[in-house]
Amino acid sequence: MKLLPRRSFIEQAGLLTLGASTALASTTPGSIVSQNRRRVLRAAHLTDIHVLPNMEGLQNPVDGMASAIRHAQGQADKPDLIFFGGDLIMDALKQEKPKVIAQWETWEKVFSAEVKLPAKLCLGNHDVWGWAIHDQPTITADTHYGKGLALERLGLVDRYYSFDQAGWHFIVLDSIQPDYGNKHGYTARLDDSQFAWLARDLEATPASTPVCVLSHIPILSACVFFDEDLESTGSWIIPGAWTHIDARRIKNLFYRHKNVKICLSGHVHLADDVTYLGVRYLCNGAVSGGWWKGPYQEFGPAYALVDFFDDGTVENRLVYYRS
């Protein structure tokens, strides 16, 4: 091997170091950033609002929901649309129907008064009625049992769907499937018909079109490790209700479609930014913080501003809307 003179070595090493730092400076997780990229869309991602009629001992959920919406829409650089990421009401899983309807009426009152931008909605686990009290025949016989009531109140025709905007393809998933074998009443996965639909939808999307996936429950997440004191058992055992138990087959599907760039989620009330095999998974906290009782661990009430660029990259910023 030919040895370089010390000065040449230092000069070339300096160039290599400069090249490395330049590459780091010009990248965001999972993607190369074009110097000439152009922002084509800004979305506000509001998840885990958990609104309900005001209750003693809680910060005012009605005012909180309204404040978050106003703050997002009041940005000097205004969003083009709002993603509502599920868990829109406090809880329907364990509540009798009149209490669930009262929560939806509260949601509808604030939504109709405050939302001035186009909105896309996603179902959360707490939006599903009765799965945690499935042993009551009067509930299970009701046509609204499960997701029916939420779909009706939200005006959603389908529990999962896709749309195109500003050169991006957006897919909204339904993460919540019944599982009466655990205390939650649900597990996080795609049912087979939805997974088949997702595969067809991705196949039909041009490879040059970047894809963003919105789900309530994270497909892949790091912050779920800290949702409770899991390490006290001596093992990191993550419940299937916290993050997608079918993440492997979803990951395998995404790997065949390199234009899947971003997955947005909530559910955990914590925030993280995980990149795996070129896909960036963003868990964006909670509008309600710790269920309207202040922060949850290190994360207070927040929403996210997500900027989408024409090169398939995004910039994601958590916004704490309450001082």
N, C-alpha and C positions, 0 to 999 in steps of 0.2 A: 504494500500500500504506500503510495506517495504521500509524504508528510508535507503539510502546508507551512510556509513561514508563519511565525507567530502573528504578525500584523494581518496577513491575509486571513488567517483563521479567525481572528477577532472581528475583522470586517465582515466576513461571511456569516459568522455566528450572530453578529449584530443584525444583518439582513434577515437571517432566519427568525430571530426574536421579533423583529419588526413585523415580519410577515405573519407570525403567529398572533401578535397582539392586534394587528389589523383585522385578521380573520375573526378574532373574538369580538372585536368592536363592531363588526358588520353583520353579526348573526344574532338572531333571537332563538330560543330553544326550538330545535327541530327544523329550522328553515334558514336558508341563505337570504339575506335582505338585499334587495336591489337598491342601488343608490338612486334610481329613478322611479321607485315605486310610487304609486298614487293611491291615496285613501279613497275608497269607493263607497263606504258605508260606515256609519257609527250606530251601534246599538247599546241601549242600556239593559243590563241583565239584572232583573230584580227577582230574587228567589227566596223562598221560605219566609213569606210575609206573616203567615199565621195570624190573620186578622180574626177578630171576634168582637162582639159587643163588649164594651168596657167592663173590666172586672177588677174588683178590689185587689190590691197587691201587685198589679201589673202597671208598667208604664202604659200610657194610653195607646192601644193598638190602632185605633181608628186614626188618631192624629199622626201616629208613626207611619202608617201606610201612606197617608196623604202627603206627609212631609217628604218621604222618599221619592214619590212620584213627582212632586213639585221640584225637588232638588235636581232630579235627573232631567226633567224637561226645561228647567231654568238654566241649564249650562249655557255659557256664552256660545260654545260650539255645540249646538243642539243635536241630540241623537235623531236618527231617521226613523227608528222604531224601538219598541220595547219588547224584550223577551221576559215573560213571566214564567219562572222556572219551576212551578209546582209548590205544594204545601201552601196554597193560597189562603186557606182558612186554618184555624188552630187545630181542629181535629174532628174528623167524622168517623174514624175507625171504631171508636169506643162509645159514641154518643147516640142517644135516641134521636129519632128523626126531627122532632120539633127544634131541638137545640142545633142540629146540623143546618136546618133551613134558616134559622136565625143568623147563623154565621154567614151563609151564602147571601142573605139579604144585606148584611153589613158590607160584604165584599162588593156586591153590585152597587150599593149606594156610593161608596167611595170611588169605585172604578168609573162609574158613569159621570161623577162630578169632576174627577181630576184628570183622567187620561185623555190627552189631546193628540196623541200620536198613534199611528198604526201599531197594533199589538199582536203578538203571537203567544199562545198559551200552551203550557205543558202540565200534565197531571202529576201530582205528588202523592205519596202514600197517605198523607193525612187528609187528602181530598176524597178518599174512597170511603164509602159509607158501610159500616157494619161488619167488616171482615174480622175485627177483634172480638165481636159478640155474635159470632156465627151460629151459636147454639140456640138462638131464639127464633122459632119458626115464623113468628109474625114479621120479623125483619127479613129473613131469607126469602120469604114468599113475595115480598114487595118488589115491584118492577124497578124501583130505584135502587135496590140493593147493589152494593159494589160501586161501579163507576157510572151507573146510569144517571144518578142525581147530579153528579159533578158535570158530566157532559151536557146535560140539559141546561143547567144553570149557566154554564160558560158558553153555550151556543156552539159547541164543537160537534161536528158531524162524525169525525173519526178520532180515535184516541192516539193515533200516530199518523203523520202526514209529512209532505215535503213541499217546498216551494223554491222558486228562483228569484233572486234580487241582486242587482248591481254586479252581475257577473259571478256571483257565488250561488252554490246550491245548498239549501238548508234542509236538514232532516230533523223532525221532532219525534222523539221516541216515547213509548210508554214503558217505564222501567218496572212497573208494579204488577206482580202476579200473585194470586192467592196461595197461601201456604198456612194451613190451619195446624200444622205440626209444630209451629213455634209461637212464642208469646206475642209476636208482632202481628200475626195474621197474614203476612205477605213475605215474599222474598224478591230480590232484585234480579230480574232477568227478562229476556224477551221470549214471549211465547213463540212456538214454532212458526205459526202463520205470519207473525210480525217479522221474524228473522228472515223468512223466505221473501217477504215483501222488501225488506231492507236490501237483501242481496240483489233483487231485481232492480230496485231503484238505483243502486250504485252502478250496476251494469249498464243501465240506460243513461247514465250521466257521462257526458264527454270527459275523457281523461284530462283535458286541458282546463276543466272547470273545478276550482277548489271547492271543497265540501266542509261545512260546519255541521256538527251533530249536537243537538240540544236534548238532554235527558235530565230528569230530576235527580236520580241517584247516579253517582259517579260510575263510569265504566271502569276507570282505573284511578286510584287515589293514594296519596301518602298520608293525608291528615286523618284518615280513618283509624290509623294506629293509635291516635291520641284521643279518640272520642270517649273512651272510658279507660279505666285502669286495667287494660288487657294484660300487661306484662306481669301483673301480680300472680297470674296462673302459671308463669314460667314458660308460656308459649304465646306467640302472636297468632291467636285464632280470631279472625275477623268474621263476624256474623254475616250471613248471606243477605241480610236486610240492609246492610250498610253500604256495600259496593257490589257491583254486578257479579253474581256467581258464575255467569256465562262469559266472563271477560275474555277467556281464552279463545272461544270460537268467534267472538266479535273482533278481537285483535287479529286473528287469522284472516278474517274477511277484509278488514281494513288494510292488511298487508298486501292483499291482491289489488287494492285500489289506492295507488299512491297519492291520489288527489284528495283523500281524506286528511284534512290538516288540523282541525280543531274540534274538541269535544267540550262543551260547556255543561256544568252541572251545579248542584247545590246539595241539599239534604243534610250535610254534616254540620253545618253552621260554622265551619272552619274554612280556611282558604289554603289552596296549594296550586302549584304549577308543575306538572309532571310531563316529561316528554319521553315517549317510548316508541321506537321504530318509526320515527318521523311524525308521529301524531302527538299533538300537544293537548293535554287534558287539564282543564282549568276548573277548579272547584271554587266558587265565588261567594263563600260566606253566607250571610243571611240578613235580610232586611230587618228581621226581628231580633237579631243578635242572639242573646240567650233567652228566647221566647218572651220578649218584652220584660225581662228582669235584669237588664243590663247586658254587659258583654258575656260571651260564652268563651271561656278560657281567655286567650289573647285577642279575641276578635269581637269588636263592638258591632252595632247595627250598621250595615253597609250594603251597597249595591256595586256593580261593576260597569265601567264604560269599556266597550270593546270596539276597537277600530279595525276594520277589514280593509286590506290592501289588494291591489290588482295582481300582485305577485304571489298570492296565496298565504301571506303572513298576516298576523294580527298583533296589535298592542292591546294589552288587558290591564286595566287599572282599577283597583278596589277603592271605592269612594265612601268615606265615613261621613254620612250626611247630617249627623247630630254632633254638636260640639260638646 
